[in-house]
Structure formats: C-alpha cells, structure tokens
C-alpha cells in the first residue's frame, strides 16, 4: 500500500513538472524538449517498475519490458539540455543521439507483439537473469555514464550561476548513484536476492534525479539570462513568443552596448559570439537573442555596423590615413570586407563617403 501511494505521488509530481516544461518550451525549444523526453522516460520506467514490484503485471502483462529501451533516452536528453545552455542549436543531426533508443525499441518489437499469456509464460519460465538483460544493462550503464560525464564537462565550462551549479551537482550526484546501481546489478549475478532490487533502486534514483533537475531548471532559468555578476532578474516574454520581455531586452541591450563601447570590443577583428559573451558576462544564446531582438541583426552584422560607424568618423577626422589602415583599426580584417560592410550600411564606398564629405 505504501509503495502504491509513493508511486502515485511521484507520478503526479512528474506530470506537474512535465506540464511546466512543456509550457516553458519556447524559452529553450531544443533544450527543454530534450529534458522533457528524459523526464517522460523516467516516469514511464517508474510506472512499469510499480507494476512489476506490486505484481500487477499479471493483470496487465503488456507493461512487461515496455520501457526496457527508454534508459537510452535519459543520457542524450540530459546532455542535449546542457548543450542548449551553451548556445542555441537545432535538433537535426543531434537527434542521432537517440538512435540507440530507436534500435533497442525495434529489437523488442517482436516481444511486444506477443500475447499477454505468452509474456506471462516467458516471465514465469525465467529463474535467473538472462544474458540478454545483462548485456543490455551493461550497455545502458556505459552509455549513461558517458553522457553524464560529457554533461558535467559542459556544465563545468559554463559561467557560474545558480542553475549551472545546481545542475552540475545534481548530475554529479546521479553519476555516483549510477555507479552504485551498476555495482548492485553486478552483485545480483552472484547473490540471489538483495534487500532492494537494482531495477527498483535505479527507477527511484532516476526519478529523483530528473525531478530535481527539472525543478531546478524551472525555478532558476531566469538567472541564466543575464550577467551573472549581478542585476535584476530577467523576465520572460508575456506573449510567450520570446525569451525575454521587451523592457528586459532593451535593458540588457543597453548593458551590452555599454560594455562594447567602453572597451571598444568591436576593434577586435577576431571577436566571436562566444568571446563577446564571455567579455559581457552573458550566455551566448541570450546575447544573440537580445541583439537580434533590438536591432534585427545577428551579432556579427551588429558588430560590423559599429565598426562602420567608427570608420565614418575616422574617415573624416583622419584624412591622411589610408582606407586600409582605418579598416584595420576599426576591427575589419581586410579591405574587401570593410568595403562590403561599409557599402551595405551607408550605400557608399569608403572612398566615396570621404570624397562626398570633403566636397561639401
């Protein structure tokens, strides 16, 4: 009875978190979708384990092995979420990380096609852990450990924030837990019975980990939007179509512009989005979002407009300087790139702009 109550509470909690992640998906489409996939997989695993532990599988035999392939969704889901905090990206080729789950599902389709009576007979005739189960357990453990290690590396590289720290320690704790479960699984091959099966232990730990990680994400995601050194919390867009509301976007753009102007960062020809994000203290995807929302330009194009404005002043105030020297001083790495950007912004070539000014 206690197990049933705990399972029901856990399922309700999972549904609440899954609903919240789904509603918040516009804030981080790929990342939240990946985390939601892992969370739903964990919920399904818990439900199946409840049927197995309570013996209810005898009445509903089609739940048997229904989630055997789903652990392959956990690692990629958590890792893709962590990657989305570094920079935005489309799923596309990243979806290949879920290929092992698809292959495992295809492998078990013949078992799923069996009748309920056949599935009950299969379980009743199994008295030891099948080799198939052992090999699958080993591959799932290796894959999960690999993805969790990669996730830790991603989170470690991120600027320190409440979300990054909390997620890092959650993943690290779960990684240690997975090692303990793997040890318990190995022990089951030697000892007939443990006080708590490794399956139940794994399902419980998996649920606790993904529930806590989802809760941390939903509570602290705003802290990831702004300079981690301080400032007011960023607010989401009220219409749900953007990461941030208009007021916050404008404020953050002013902060970014001030940092760039004060340090004359646009004069650095090799300035990348990642480097600019590091210098301003913003996450790359929020930096890109704010600049695009305010100017309609990507980061590179925006930096080039700043360089062109700087060059316009120098072309007039420094008439003896060559166009190439001015281009290099303003952050362009070639005269051709300078001419192209200058004409795109002003409609004139640099020499034409300078000549038109002094002809007045």
Secondary structure, DSSP 8 states (H G I E B T S, - for coil): -HHHHHHHHHHHHHHHHHHHHHHTGGGSHHHHHHHHHHHHHHHHHHHHHHHHHHTGGGTSGGGTTTTTTTHHHHHHHHHHHHHHHHS---SGGGGGGGHHHHHHHHHHHHHHTS-HHHHHHHHHT--S--HHHHHHHHHHHHHHHHHHHHHHHHHHHS---HHHHHHHHHHHHHHHHHHHHHHHHHHHTTSS--SS-HHHHHHHHHHHHHHHHHHHHHHHGGGGSS-TT--------TTSSSSS-HHHHHHHHHHHHHHHHHHTGGG-TT--HHHHHHHHT--HHHHHHHHHHHHSS-HHHHHHHHHHHHHHHHHHH-TTS-HHHHHHHTT-SSHHHHHHHHHHHHSS-HHHHHHHHHT-
